[in-house]
């Protein structure tokens, strides 16, 4: 339907991630990573990445996020900077500002904030 869905971020399976923060984990602090990372649990603090981030459905993130590509299926409260892409799926919600080259808000998603798309 959308060209962005042909993106390999959507093809990643759980086993393709080096690190997964499980659904029973509550993490407070700064997370930094360089390989694809999936959050299934709760995170508060900040997230800095040179790679991709997936916030899975059921996950709750209260953090500022800076990553290459961000796929939100869960809940985010905080600003998101995606160098290439921020995609908020129909199950996702974002309360905060989004900045990226490409921003997609799927039908059914929730967003409250400012959106800036830049080259």
N, C-alpha and C positions, 0 to 999 in steps of 0.2 A: 504494500500500500504506500508506504513512505520509502523513499530512496535510502534514508538513513538506516532503515531496518536491515539493509543488506550489509551493514557494517559488522565486522567480526566481533565486536563487543557483545552482540546479541547471540552469537554462536557459542560463546564460552559456556562450558558446562562446569559444574562445581569442581570436578576433578582437574580442571585446567588451571585452577588457582593454586599458587604456592602456599598462600596463607588465607585461612578462613577464621574469622572471629565468630565462634559458635553462638547459637541462640541463648545459651545459658550463661553467657559472659557479660559482665558489666565492666567497662574499661573507662578510667578517668585519666586524662593526660594527653600527651602529644604522640600521634602515630605518624611515622615517616616510613615510606617504602618505595621500592623501585620496580617491583613486579606486580602483576595484577593481584588485587586484594578484594575479598568479599566480606561484608559485614552482615551477620545474621542476628547479632545481639544488640547491646546498648553501648553507645560511646558518647562521652562528653569530653570536650577539650578542643583539640585542633588536629587536622589531618593534612599532611603535606606529602605529595607524591609526584613522582616523575612518570607514573604509569596510570593504569585504569583502576577505577573504584566502582564496585557494585554494592549498593545498599539494598539488600534483599527485602522482600515483603516480610513484615513482622519486625524488622530492625528499627531502632529509634536512635537517631544521631542528633546530638545537640553540640554542634561544632562548626567552626569555619573550615571549609574544605577547599583545597587547591590541588587539582589533579589534571592529568591529561584529558581523560574522558570519564564522565560520571553518569552512571545509570542508577536512577532512584526508583526503587519499587516499594520502599518503606517510607518512613517519616524522617524529614530533616528539618531542624530548626537551626538556622545559621546561614551565612552567605556561602555561595558556591562559585568558585572560579574554575572553569574547565577550559584548558587551553584550546581544545579542539571541539568538544561536544559536551553538552549537558542534556540528558534525556530523562524526562519525568514520565514514567509509565502510568497507566490508568490506575494502578494500585498505590501510586506514590503521592506524597505531599511535601511541599517545600514552603517554609515560612522564612523568608530571607531573600536577599538579592542574588540574582544569577547573572553571571558574565561568562560568555564563551563565543567562539566563532559561530557555532551552530547550536541553537536551543530548540528542543522539541518538547511540547507539552501535549501528551497524548490525551485524547478524549477521556474524561472521567478523572483525570489527575487534578490535584489541588495545588494552587500556587498563590502566595500572598507576598508581594515584594516588587522590586524593580528588576527589569530584565534589560541587559545590555548585550548587543551582539556586535562584535568587532572583528576586524581582519587580523 
